[in-house]
Amino acid sequence: MKKVIVAGLLGGAITASFLGAGAANASHDEYVGVKPAGGIRSSKDAIKYLVTVAETVGEQWLQPHLFRFGASSLLNDVLLQRQKLRTGHYSGPDYVTID
């Protein structure tokens, strides 16, 4: 069952904490994952969420079936950052899709 809940980083931390507490009483196949979306546009935003989840419920939650992003804009930024690491400069606007 999919629930749509809009929340920022604080809401994400609370949700992760709640899910982590519930997981303590569940087997691995009963875990419920989190997919934050909306407002996560940059790699820096994504790192904030990754650190928050890791510090709140542990690094074991940083797996695709338990935690993943739902932000297409984030993909564009990750592609730009990878290109910059590889070439030393950012690519032009034709390198990624326009949202």
PLY file of the C-alpha trace (Angstrom):
ply
format ascii 1.0
element vertex 99
property float x
property float y
property float z
element edge 98
property int vertex1
property int vertex2
end_header
0.00 0.00 0.00
1.42 3.38 -1.03
0.88 6.42 1.16
1.71 9.93 -0.02
2.97 12.14 2.78
4.74 15.45 2.17
7.47 16.18 4.69
10.83 17.88 4.87
14.05 16.64 6.41
12.64 16.79 9.95
9.57 14.84 8.85
11.86 12.33 7.20
13.81 11.89 10.43
10.62 11.36 12.40
9.32 8.88 9.82
12.62 6.97 9.82
12.60 6.89 13.63
9.04 5.57 13.66
9.82 2.89 11.07
12.98 1.88 12.91
11.06 1.45 16.15
8.42 -0.65 14.39
11.10 -2.77 12.72
12.44 -3.80 16.11
9.30 -5.94 16.48
9.22 -7.27 12.89
11.12 -9.74 10.77
13.16 -8.49 7.79
10.45 -9.43 5.28
7.94 -7.23 7.15
9.97 -3.99 7.03
8.31 -0.95 5.47
10.56 1.32 3.42
10.71 5.08 2.93
10.83 6.98 -0.36
11.23 10.72 0.27
10.28 12.88 -2.70
9.72 16.53 -3.46
12.26 19.22 -2.71
15.25 16.88 -3.02
16.87 18.51 -6.02
20.59 18.43 -5.30
23.18 15.90 -4.28
23.72 17.91 -1.11
20.03 17.53 -0.21
20.25 13.78 -0.80
23.33 13.49 1.42
21.44 15.24 4.23
18.72 12.59 4.01
21.23 9.73 3.83
23.05 10.99 6.93
19.77 11.57 8.78
18.55 8.03 8.08
21.91 6.48 8.97
22.11 8.40 12.25
18.45 7.86 13.13
17.89 4.16 12.38
21.31 2.89 11.27
23.19 2.29 8.05
21.39 -1.03 7.49
18.40 1.07 6.33
20.41 2.52 3.43
19.30 -0.24 1.06
17.08 0.27 -2.03
14.21 -1.83 -0.67
14.11 0.23 2.55
15.21 3.71 1.49
15.28 5.31 -1.94
14.72 8.70 -3.49
11.81 9.65 -5.72
13.18 12.82 -7.28
13.97 13.10 -10.99
15.63 16.47 -10.49
18.11 14.77 -8.20
19.21 12.49 -11.03
20.12 15.52 -13.16
22.26 16.96 -10.36
24.00 13.63 -9.73
24.81 13.37 -13.45
26.20 16.92 -13.46
28.32 16.24 -10.36
29.73 13.01 -11.83
30.58 14.80 -15.07
32.37 17.53 -13.11
34.40 14.93 -11.18
35.37 13.21 -14.41
36.19 16.26 -16.54
36.88 19.01 -14.01
34.03 21.25 -15.19
30.27 21.26 -15.38
28.58 20.32 -18.64
26.24 22.56 -20.57
22.45 22.49 -20.27
22.14 19.90 -23.05
23.85 17.24 -20.89
20.73 16.60 -18.75
16.99 16.83 -19.23
15.18 20.02 -18.38
12.51 19.64 -15.69
0 1
1 2
2 3
3 4
4 5
5 6
6 7
7 8
8 9
9 10
10 11
11 12
12 13
13 14
14 15
15 16
16 17
17 18
18 19
19 20
20 21
21 22
22 23
23 24
24 25
25 26
26 27
27 28
28 29
29 30
30 31
31 32
32 33
33 34
34 35
35 36
36 37
37 38
38 39
39 40
40 41
41 42
42 43
43 44
44 45
45 46
46 47
47 48
48 49
49 50
50 51
51 52
52 53
53 54
54 55
55 56
56 57
57 58
58 59
59 60
60 61
61 62
62 63
63 64
64 65
65 66
66 67
67 68
68 69
69 70
70 71
71 72
72 73
73 74
74 75
75 76
76 77
77 78
78 79
79 80
80 81
81 82
82 83
83 84
84 85
85 86
86 87
87 88
88 89
89 90
90 91
91 92
92 93
93 94
94 95
95 96
96 97
97 98
